[in-house]
Amino acid sequence: MPAMRAAVVKELSAKYHMKQADIARKLGITQASVSQYLSSARAAGSKMIESFPEIKIYASEISKRVAAGKDRFEWSSVLCKACKEIRENDAFCKLHKIESNLAGCDICK
């Protein structure tokens, strides 16, 4: 989920003062991607974050675990839980269909 990744990247940079290269290595993405998330050059679902504040809550928990040096399995469990709970939200499903132009989509169910 791009919105979640952007929120995690921004928190790791702002709150934990991590360098872009370190964020990239820990999240398994490129430094260029981190830079784009931080500069908002990479569209990262600000509408999603506004509509679903729980994304920020989960992103905070993931960021805390990443910054503490937890391995990917420890923090990815939070990501899996977040995705599951958010996908089960009918409002998310409706927004996803509109934003992605997926009239017949039923993946959230």
C-alpha positions in Angstrom: 0.0 0.0 0.0 1.8 3.1 -1.2 0.1 5.4 1.3 1.3 3.3 4.2 4.8 3.1 2.8 4.9 6.9 2.3 3.8 7.4 5.9 6.4 5.0 7.3 9.2 6.7 5.2 8.2 10.2 6.4 8.0 9.1 10.0 11.4 7.3 9.9 12.9 10.4 8.5 11.2 13.1 10.6 10.8 11.3 14.0 13.7 8.9 14.0 16.1 11.1 11.9 17.1 8.1 9.8 19.1 8.7 6.6 17.4 8.0 3.3 19.9 5.1 2.5 19.1 3.5 5.9 15.4 3.8 5.3 15.7 2.3 1.9 17.8 -0.6 3.1 15.5 -1.4 6.0 12.3 -1.3 3.9 13.8 -3.0 0.9 13.2 -0.1 -1.5 15.5 2.2 -3.4 17.0 5.4 -2.0 15.4 7.2 -5.0 11.9 5.9 -3.9 12.6 7.2 -0.3 13.5 10.6 -1.8 10.4 10.7 -3.9 8.2 9.8 -0.9 9.8 12.5 1.2 9.4 15.1 -1.5 5.9 13.9 -2.3 7.1 13.5 -5.9 5.7 9.9 -5.7 2.0 10.2 -5.3 1.4 8.3 -2.1 -2.3 8.4 -1.4 -2.7 11.5 0.7 -6.5 11.2 0.1 -6.2 7.6 1.5 -4.4 8.9 4.6 -7.0 11.6 5.1 -9.9 9.2 4.7 -8.3 6.5 6.8 -6.4 7.9 9.8 -5.7 4.4 11.0 -3.1 4.2 8.3 -1.0 6.7 10.3 -1.5 4.7 13.4 -0.2 1.5 11.8 2.6 3.4 10.0 3.7 4.7 13.4 3.8 1.2 14.9 5.8 -0.1 11.8 8.2 2.9 12.0 8.8 2.3 15.7 9.7 -1.3 15.0 11.9 -0.5 12.1 13.8 2.2 14.0 14.3 -0.2 16.9 16.0 -2.6 14.5 13.4 -5.3 14.5 13.7 -7.6 11.6 11.3 -7.5 8.6 9.2 -10.4 10.0 8.4 -8.4 13.1 7.2 -5.2 11.5 5.6 -6.9 8.4 3.1 -8.6 10.7 1.8 -5.1 11.6 1.6 -4.3 7.8 -0.4 -7.5 7.2 -2.8 -6.7 10.0 -3.2 -3.2 8.7 -3.9 -4.3 5.2 -6.4 -6.9 6.3 -8.3 -4.5 8.6 -8.3 -1.6 6.1 -9.4 -3.9 3.2 -12.4 -5.1 5.3 -13.6 -1.5 5.6 -16.4 -0.9 3.2 -15.5 2.8 2.9 -12.0 1.8 1.7 -13.4 -0.6 -0.8 -15.7 2.1 -2.2 -12.8 4.7 -2.4 -10.6 2.1 -4.0 -13.2 1.3 -6.7 -13.6 5.0 -7.5 -9.9 5.9 -7.4 -8.9 2.9 -9.5 -11.9 2.9 -11.8 -12.7 -0.7 -10.9 -16.4 -1.0 -11.2 -16.6 -4.8 -11.0 -13.8 -5.3 -8.4 -14.6 -7.6 -5.5 -11.1 -8.2 -4.1 -11.8 -6.6 -0.7 -14.5 -9.2 0.1 
